[in-house]
Each structure stands twice: as C-alpha cells, then as structure tokens.
Amino acid sequence: MFFPPNPPITSFAGQRIWIAGASTGIGAATAKAFIAAGARVAVSARTADTLEREFGEHARVLPCDVTDAAALQAAANTLIAEWGGIDLVIAMAGTYSTMRADTLDLAAAKRIVEVNLNGVFNLFAAVRTQLLAQRSGGFAIVASVAGYGGLPNSMAYSATKAACINLAQSMWMDLRAHGIAVTVINPGFVRTPLTATNPFPMPFLIDADEAAREILKGLARGEFEIHFPKAFSRLLKLLNLLPHGLYLRLVKKGTRM
Ligand SMILES: NC(=O)c1ccc[n+]([C@@H]2O[C@H](COP(=O)([O-])OP(=O)(O)OC[C@H]3O[C@@H](n4cnc5c(N)ncnc54)[C@H](OP(=O)(O)O)[C@@H]3O)[C@@H](O)[C@H]2O)c1
C-alpha cells in the first residue's frame, strides 16, 4: 500500500498491546501470535481462570468486564503505570446470539449492544487520555462482515457491528491529527466458541489462528480495514453495493432464513 491509512507496524517486538476479549477464540489466538512475535501483551476477559490457564506468565492478566467502565479504567491505569505507555488496544470482546425481529428478545438485544458497542466506548474512554498524551499508539475495533449490511436472524448483532464500523471511521478522522491510529477488523466466519452452536452452514469458515495471522498482517501494513477471508468479505462488499431492493431479496433467498 503506497499511502497506508495508519502507520505500518514494522515489528511487533516490544510493542505494548492490550486485548479486551482474549480468553478464547480470535482474541486468544491473536494474543498468542503477538506474544510469539515478541510483543508485551495484556489480556482481559471476564473469566480469570481461562486467562490464567491460557497465558500464565506469558501475558499480563487483567480480568474485567467491558460493560464495567470503572473496572476498565482501573485496568488501564494499572497497565499504564506498569508499562509507562501503550502502543495498541484491541476491542475484541463480543457476544452473539441469533435474534429475529418477529421474536425479539429485548433484554438479549440490549445485552448485545452493551457488550459489542458500549464496551468499545468504555474501552476507548479508559485509554483516551493516555493515547492523546502520547500522540502515538492505536485503537482497533473488532466488528464483523455482518456489519456491512443487515442479515436475517442477526438483528442485534449485525446492528452493533455496523455501528462499530461507522464508529471506527469517525474515530480515525477525529484522531488522525493526534497521531493515533484507528483500525477496524471485519472477520467472516471463524471457528470459535461464539460460532460453535450456529445451526446453519458457515461459508468460508476459517480457524482462529488464520484470523490472527490476518490481523497481524493487516496491522503490519497499516490498513484501516482488515477483512478476511477475502473471498467472502469481498462478496459481501459487492452485495452491499446493490440497490436495497435487490440486496434484501438476494440475501434473504441466499441464506434461506
Ligand atoms: N467467530 C466469528 O465468526 C466472528 C466473526 C466476525 C466477528 N467476530 C467478532 O470477533 C470477536 C471475538 O469473537 P470470537 O469469535 O473469538 O468469540 P469468543 O471465542 O466467544 O470470544 C469472545 C471473547 O470476549 C470475551 N467477552 C465476552 N463478553 C465480555 C465482556 N462483557 N467483558 C469482557 N470480555 C468479554 C470472552 O471472554 P469471557 O466470556 O471470559 O468474558 C472471550 O474472550 C467478537 O467481537 C466477535 O463479534 C467473530
């Protein structure tokens, strides 16, 4: 890329990286990939046992819930005091359940918004002052290709991921002059606990390790949007260029939902 939207990360060695949502799935695989590349990594999630079992002394374990802004702020303060700064923060925590408009579960919908969207605001609020003071570092949001356009059976989840993509664009523009990189990561289907109970076939399904490799590659290149697997993400991008009437009918028919 000739003019990458973010500064390319030429080496992850020594980079101070905090991932919120790293106990399982893509977050755990990405944290391990960063550790293997020589980064100093801190991992958060609600389940302290899983974090300890997965990472032990290989990462700084800071259990916390992204819906608890005060707990995130305390974790950020601890980390900044120990590290003296922070180079990359990844909002990875997410939750998903199928949900249809005709059988809306309002409490579950609000819970998904609380974790997938408000959790990102909470995390950014916790590190904003430090990143602005440094005039360096990056903030990455894990959204999804499900955020490109509305999908059947995915009412709340898809909406939060669309919001995350939009949020990352706004943040990039606002933070550019402050020297802070902003990235959005849009995975397709990845084999993780989140998708383990999906009752439908998942096209172009990949493993979490492959997702992690794509994420590190995209960050190294300074991409704004890291999307994968390309065959699937590009197909969905194309579908979303269609007029609404065509998109809605094609996706409904194609997914048989
Ligand atoms: N798998 C896919 O196909 C796919 C596709 C596109 C996007 N994504 C996105 O990728 C991200 C990672 O998902 P995944 O597939 O790797 O799922 P996962 O294995 O279920 O991982 C989710 C992570 O988030 C943590 N988490 C959930 N709620 C949290 C909360 N309130 N506070 C703090 N941590 C919380 C979980 O740990 P605890 O439960 O211990 O808190 C876990 O570490 C999510 O944002 C997801 O939406 C996944």
PDBQT file of the ligand as one rigid body, heavy atoms in Angstrom, charges set to zero:
ROOT
HETATM    1  N1  LIG A 301     -16.160 -16.076  15.259  1.00  0.00    +0.000 N 
HETATM    2  C1  LIG A 301     -16.618 -15.400  14.211  1.00  0.00    +0.000 C 
HETATM    3  O1  LIG A 301     -17.061 -15.989  13.193  1.00  0.00    +0.000 OA
HETATM    4  C2  LIG A 301     -16.594 -13.900  14.219  1.00  0.00    +0.000 A 
HETATM    5  C3  LIG A 301     -16.886 -13.243  13.004  1.00  0.00    +0.000 A 
HETATM    6  C4  LIG A 301     -16.866 -11.864  12.974  1.00  0.00    +0.000 A 
HETATM    7  C5  LIG A 301     -16.566 -11.148  14.121  1.00  0.00    +0.000 A 
HETATM    8  N2  LIG A 301     -16.296 -11.817  15.286  1.00  0.00    +0.000 N 
HETATM    9  C6  LIG A 301     -16.001 -10.996  16.458  1.00  0.00    +0.000 C 
HETATM   10  O2  LIG A 301     -14.742 -11.348  16.949  1.00  0.00    +0.000 OA
HETATM   11  C7  LIG A 301     -14.684 -11.070  18.354  1.00  0.00    +0.000 C 
HETATM   12  C8  LIG A 301     -14.161 -12.294  19.073  1.00  0.00    +0.000 C 
HETATM   13  O3  LIG A 301     -15.121 -13.325  18.897  1.00  0.00    +0.000 OA
HETATM   14  P1  LIG A 301     -14.783 -14.880  18.935  1.00  0.00    +0.000 P 
HETATM   15  O4  LIG A 301     -15.446 -15.488  17.772  1.00  0.00    +0.000 OA
HETATM   16  O5  LIG A 301     -13.348 -15.099  19.172  1.00  0.00    +0.000 OA
HETATM   17  O6  LIG A 301     -15.660 -15.310  20.193  1.00  0.00    +0.000 OA
HETATM   18  P2  LIG A 301     -15.314 -15.921  21.619  1.00  0.00    +0.000 P 
HETATM   19  O7  LIG A 301     -14.373 -17.060  21.493  1.00  0.00    +0.000 OA
HETATM   20  O8  LIG A 301     -16.630 -16.143  22.275  1.00  0.00    +0.000 OA
HETATM   21  O9  LIG A 301     -14.535 -14.722  22.336  1.00  0.00    +0.000 OA
HETATM   22  C9  LIG A 301     -15.174 -13.631  22.905  1.00  0.00    +0.000 C 
HETATM   23  C10 LIG A 301     -14.229 -13.052  23.927  1.00  0.00    +0.000 C 
HETATM   24  O10 LIG A 301     -14.857 -11.903  24.501  1.00  0.00    +0.000 OA
HETATM   25  C11 LIG A 301     -14.872 -12.062  25.915  1.00  0.00    +0.000 C 
HETATM   26  N3  LIG A 301     -16.035 -11.355  26.435  1.00  0.00    +0.000 N 
HETATM   27  C12 LIG A 301     -17.341 -11.584  26.167  1.00  0.00    +0.000 A 
HETATM   28  N4  LIG A 301     -18.105 -10.743  26.868  1.00  0.00    +0.000 NA
HETATM   29  C13 LIG A 301     -17.253  -9.954  27.581  1.00  0.00    +0.000 A 
HETATM   30  C14 LIG A 301     -17.424  -8.894  28.497  1.00  0.00    +0.000 A 
HETATM   31  N5  LIG A 301     -18.649  -8.462  28.837  1.00  0.00    +0.000 N 
HETATM   32  N6  LIG A 301     -16.329  -8.318  29.034  1.00  0.00    +0.000 NA
HETATM   33  C15 LIG A 301     -15.086  -8.754  28.709  1.00  0.00    +0.000 A 
HETATM   34  N7  LIG A 301     -14.864  -9.752  27.861  1.00  0.00    +0.000 NA
HETATM   35  C16 LIG A 301     -15.935 -10.339  27.306  1.00  0.00    +0.000 A 
HETATM   36  C17 LIG A 301     -14.911 -13.566  26.137  1.00  0.00    +0.000 C 
HETATM   37  O11 LIG A 301     -14.419 -13.938  27.399  1.00  0.00    +0.000 OA
HETATM   38  P3  LIG A 301     -15.332 -14.092  28.733  1.00  0.00    +0.000 P 
HETATM   39  O12 LIG A 301     -16.564 -14.829  28.322  1.00  0.00    +0.000 OA
HETATM   40  O13 LIG A 301     -14.446 -14.820  29.664  1.00  0.00    +0.000 OA
HETATM   41  O14 LIG A 301     -15.604 -12.709  29.205  1.00  0.00    +0.000 OA
HETATM   42  C18 LIG A 301     -13.935 -14.016  25.058  1.00  0.00    +0.000 C 
HETATM   43  O15 LIG A 301     -12.617 -13.831  25.496  1.00  0.00    +0.000 OA
HETATM   44  C19 LIG A 301     -16.098 -10.658  18.756  1.00  0.00    +0.000 C 
HETATM   45  O16 LIG A 301     -16.195  -9.258  18.813  1.00  0.00    +0.000 OA
HETATM   46  C20 LIG A 301     -16.945 -11.207  17.622  1.00  0.00    +0.000 C 
HETATM   47  O17 LIG A 301     -18.142 -10.491  17.475  1.00  0.00    +0.000 OA
HETATM   48  C21 LIG A 301     -16.301 -13.166  15.353  1.00  0.00    +0.000 A 
ENDROOT
TORSDOF 0
